[in-house]
């Protein structure tokens, strides 16, 4: 790779990064671009993928060059890290021969999630005296929910193996980063965790992509948007039940809900819509091109996602930045960013369709305008880089 004169390298190691085919991890892309805009570093992205991955060795996504590094591992998160020493040796060779960087050029190694990226970054950093960070994006910081093929005692033993391995990573890194304080709190609850160096780095919003469109044309319907994978924890069913209460219990008719996403619970949601005659008021979209998301948010009167296991939720911050009120579940990461005066009509208890119906009705009647939010990712990244470079 070409080296930029006079710049230190900021190495990002991550299992998530979007491509033109799979748009997974846009928040990592936004982070990389924000660090680049700061101008202090040349950012190098290494994406860790399965040894069975068939994607090219490298690719370019919207101006960012990405190097795919294949790791040896057993499937379904079985004994993750069993081949860690081999993978570490291979990574060092990969960085020298494929990426073509010297370790002396690396100022920081920023890894995403504890394994495999975090484990590789922490050991590589210690070996070459490079400051390294592990950023945790979910509440399952030990990744114990990964994998489905083990059960009973085997699952219990596998969990103990994971905790032992990952504690070494989280205790050994220079800084554990959470995307919310809730994530950091979950990390601190883990028995054996003793690293006092933690930091909250919220997933901010690229304000060149998400912004309020003035004089936007509104629908005759009060339009609610919901973006999220159809998983049990995202709980789209509670929103459908709240809609049913509004239509049949309160005779509200001028309302529409647009769901975006796919996943295993989509079938039960479709069945509920059909069984309760909600088809006129509900629309399902598998996906929306990311370039069209800002237009989608600007078409909404309200954004609702009743997810009850949420580290932060970029969809909430994007909606807020655009100026769309949100309703989320209380005690999730996004609550930390809400204006204090807006929490009363922005949060519901888990699974509480009645309270959700009440709040939707409140928003419909009040046409509430948000106090503006400034969730610009550049502000979060600038504060973070100032901290780590001064340390």
N, C-alpha and C positions, 0 to 999 in steps of 0.2 A: 504494500500500500504506500501511497505518497505521504511523506511526513511534512507537516507544516512547520516551517522554521520558527523556533522560539516558543513553541506551544508544548505544554505538558499534555499527556494523554489521560483522558478520563475513560476508563474501561468499564463498559456496562456488560454484565453477564446475566442473561435472562432467558427463561423458557417461553416468555410471551413477547411477541413482536409481530405487527401486522405484515401481511404481504398483499399482493394484488388478488390473491385467491382466497386467503383466510384472514379476516379482519379481527384478529385476536390480540389484545394488548395495546389498543391505541393510546392509553395513558402512558405507556413506556415511550412510545414514539413522541408524544407531546413533551415528556420530560427531557428526552434527548435533544429535541429541537430547542427547548428553552435553555438548556445548558449551552448549546452552541451559540444561541443569540447573546448570551452573556459575554462570549468572546475570549474567555480565559483558557479554554481547553479545546483540544481536538478530541471529539468523542468517537470511540471505537465500540461497535456493538457486536458481541458474540452471542449468538442464540444457541442454547443447548437443546438438542433434539435427540430423539431415539436413534439407536444404531440402525433401526429398520426404516428410518425416514428416507423417502425417495426424493426429497427436494434438492435443488442444486446446492453446491458447496457454498455459494454466496449469491446474493441478489441485491438489488437496489429498490428501496421503497420510498417514493416521494423525496428523493434526494439523500436518503440515508443508506449507506452501504452496510449490509448485514452479512456476517460470516456464520455459517451453520456448523456447530461442533457436535459431533455425534458421541453420545455417552453409552457405555456398556451398562446395562441394568437388566434385572429380571422384570417381567411384566407385572402390571397391576400393583405397583408399589410394594412388591414382595422383597423384603430385606434390602431396602434402598441404601446405597452406599457400600454394598458388598464389594464392588469393584472400584471403590473410590481412589485408592492409591494408583491403580492402573490408569484411571481416567485423568488423574492429576498429572501424571507423567505425560500422557498423550496431549493434554491441554497445553502444557509448557512447550512441547514440540510444535503444536498447532500454531501457537502465538508467534513463535520464531519463524517457522517455515512457510506458513500460509498467510497469516495476517502481517507478518514481517515487522514486528515491533520488538524493541529491546525492553527488558523489564526496568531498566534505568529511566526509561521515558515515562513510565506510568506514575502519575501522581496519586490517583485513587482508583480503587476497584469497587464498583457499585453493583451488588448482586440483588436479584429479585427472588424471593422466597428461599426458605432454608435449604431445600435440596432440589436439584443437584447444584444449582448456581451458587447458593450461599456457602455450601461446604467447600466447593472448589475455590471460591474467592477468598474465604477465610484462610485456608491453608496456603494458597498461593501468596497472599499478602504477608502472612507470618514468615514464610520462607524467604521472601525477597524484601522484607521490611517496607511494605507498601500499605498505606492506610486503606482499610477495607470496610465496607458497610454491607449489611444485609437488610433489605427492605421487605417487610411482611405486608401482604395485600389482603389477607383473609383472617378471620377469627380463629380458624383452625391452624394456628401458627406451626404446629408440629406435623401438619399434613396427614393426620391420622385417618381422615375420611377418604383419602385416596385409596383406590383399589377395592375390589369387590369379591375376589375369588377366595379369600380366606375367611374362616369362621371359627368360633369356639376358641379352644386353647391356642390354635395356630395364630389366630388374629391377636390374641392377648400377647403371645410371645413376639409376634411381629411388631406390635405396638411398643413393647419394652425395648426392642432393638432400635426402633426409630427414635424414641426419646433419648436413648443413650448417645446415638450418633448425632442427633440434631442439637442436643444440649452442648456438645463440644463446639459446634458451629456458632450457636448464639452466644455462648459464654466467651468464645475466643475472638469474635470479631471486634473491631474498634468501635462500632456503633450499630445498634439495632434500631431500625427506622420503622415506625408504624404509620399507616395511612390515616389513622385516627388515634386518639388517646385510648379508645376502647380496645384497639388492637394491642397497644403497648400494655394495657392492664391485663389482657389475656395472657400475654407473654410472661408477665411478672407472677402470674398465678401458678406457673408450672414449677413443680417441685424440682429443686436443683438448679434453677436459673439464678445466676448471681451477678450478671453483668449490669452495672449501674449506668452505663452509657446508652441512653435511649433518646429518641427524637421523634416528634410527630411531623410528618411531611404530608400535608393533604394533597390529594390529586386535584390540582387546580384546573382551570378551564383555559383553553386557547381562545382568547377573545377575538381573534381574527376569524374563527370558525363559528363561534356561538355568541350571538348578540341579538338585541331586540331590533326587529324590522319595524320601523315607524310606519304608521298608517296602514298596518296590515289589515287585509280583508277578513272579516270574521264570518263564521258560519251562523246560520239561524239557530243551530243547536248549541247548547252548552257542551263543549267538547272536552273530554277527559282522555289523556294519553297515559299509556302504561307500557314501558319498555323493559323487557327482562326475559331471560330464559324461563321456559315453563318447567320449573322445578318446584318441589313441594315447599321449600323454604321461601320462595318468592311469593307464594300465596295469592296468585291472581284470583283464586276462587272467592276469597273474602270480598274482593271488589265486585265480582259478579253478584254475590249475595246482597251486597249493599245496593247495587243497582236494582235488583229485584224488589227490595224493600221500598225504594223510592218510587218505582213505577206502579206497584200494586198497593202499597200502603199509604202513599201520599199523593198519588195521582199526578206525579210529575211526568211530563211527556216530552219536553223539549231538551232531551239529553242524549248524548252519544258517547260511547267508550271505544277507543281504538287501541287494540293490543298489538304489540310488535314483539315477535320472538317465536321460538319453537322449543320443543322439548317434551319429556315424558308425560307431563300433566296437561298438555294441550288437549288431549282426547277427552278427558273428564270435563274440561271447561267447555268444549264444544257441545258435549252431551247436555250439560247444565243449561246452556243457552237454548238448545232445541227443546228440552223438556219444559222450560219455563216461558217459552214464547218470546225470547229476548232478541231474536234475530234482527229486528228492525233497528235496534239500538246499539248493536255491537258489531264491530268490524275487526277481523283478524288479519294481520300482515305478517308474513314470515320474516321479512327484513326490510329495512329502508337503507338505501345507499347512504353511506356516511356523509357524502357531500350534500344530501338532501335533509339531513337531520335538523339543521337550523330552521329550515322552512317548516318542518313538522312541529318542532317546539313552538314556533311562532303562531301556529294554527290552533294551539290549545288554550283553553281557559283554566285548566287545572291539570297537574301531573300527579298521578297516584301510583305508588308501588308498595303494597303491604308486606314487604319482605321483613322477616323477623330474625335473620342471621346475616347482618350486613355490616361489613367493616367500614364502608363509607357509602359507596354508590355514586359513580360518575354521572349517572343519568339524573340524579337529584341536583348535583352542582350545575350541570348543563342547563337544566330547566330554570333554576334560580338565576343564573347569569343572564338568561334571556328575559327574565322578569315574569316567569310563570309560577304561581303559587304551587306548593307541593303538599302532599299528605304522605307521611311515612309512619313507621312503627316506632314507638318510643323506645329509648335506651339502645338505639343503634348509632353507628358512627356519625351519620349526617346530623344528628341532634346537636353536636358540638358546634356546627357552623350556622345553625339557625339563629336569627335575631331573637332575643329573649321574648320580646313582645309578640312574636308570631308563633311561638311553640304551642300555645293553647289551641290554635285552629290548624295546626300542621302535623299533629301527632296523635296516634290512636294506640290503644292496647293491642297486643297480638291477637289475631283472629276475631276482632270485634267489629263485625259488619254493621251493627246498629250505630256505634259511635262513628264509623266511617260514613254511613248514610247521613247522620246528623251534620257532619262537617262538610260533606259535599253539598248538602242543602244550604248550609250557611254560606259557602262560597258562591253558590248559584244565585242566592238572593242578594248578597252584599257586593258581588263583583269586585272583590278585594284587590287592591293594588299593592304590590310588595314594596317595602322599603328596599331601595336598590342594593344589590350584592356586588361586591368586588372580589371575585374568586379567580382573578388572573393568575395563571400558573407561573408567570415570570416573577411575580412578587414572592410566591412561596419558594421558588428555586433560588432566587437571589438571596433571601434570608438564610436558606440552608447552606448555600455555598460560602457565604460569609462566615458562617459558624465553623464549617469544617476546614476552611483554608486558614482561619485564624487560630485554630486549636493547635 
